[in-house]
Amino acid sequence: MIKALLFDFDGTLLDTNELIIETFLHVLNERFPGQYKAEDCLPFIGPSLKETFDTLTPGETEMMITKYREWNLIHHDDLVKEYDGVVETLEKLKEMGVRLVIVSTKRRDSIARGLNILGASHLFEFVVGLEDVTHVKPHPEPILLALEKLGLVKEEVIMIGDNSHDIEGGKNAGVCTAGVSWAFKGRAFLQQFNPDYMLEHMSDLISIVKEA
């Protein structure tokens, strides 16, 4: 029986793809003028900022993260939007008694801002964010921490996300996984990581939970 659903946030519940790409373009083209286009930023969707900037700008990671967050914060509300049916489905799941949690590589304050835009803060029991763990997804630590806080076993939850880190993290933690077909990197990309489920629409979760 599925008792809880663990959700990634960016690209899963809130469409932050344009915001992320525009933010990377801003900070990278300031640092490397004319070298980056939108498609070059696709690999940066999913990993933590530290992982990305450790690779792109070794020795300048903290400075680049600060610049990223400053621009991102200013433009956040104008560039994000809800995916179809997200809040409506979350409300139905909550009514069914399913416990809802966010497990993300973002900081909790940033997630809170996005949840306020969705009007969905009240639907989630808690958030596991960047500052709550030593290792981010695909390491199992964030998912195992969520299980511990929920007091549930692995068979009672599903990890849902739009990126390889979410599916691999779920598998590494030993839980069922679901990919979302609206992932910016595409359904075919996610299928490579063999999620247990592939959501065509957020509402698919209702039947999955009922049948599990």
Secondary structure, 3 states (H helix, E strand, C coil): CCCEEEECCECCCEECHHHHHHHHHHHHHHHCCCCCCHHHHHHHCCCCHHHHHHHHCCCCHHHHHHHHHHHHHHHHHHHCEECCCHHHHHHHHHHCCCEEEEECCCCHHHHHHHHHHHCCHHHCCEEECHHHCCCCCCCCHHHHHHHHHHCCCHHHEEEEECCHHHHHHHHHHCCEEEEECCCCCCHHHHHCCCCCEEECCCCHHHHHHHHC
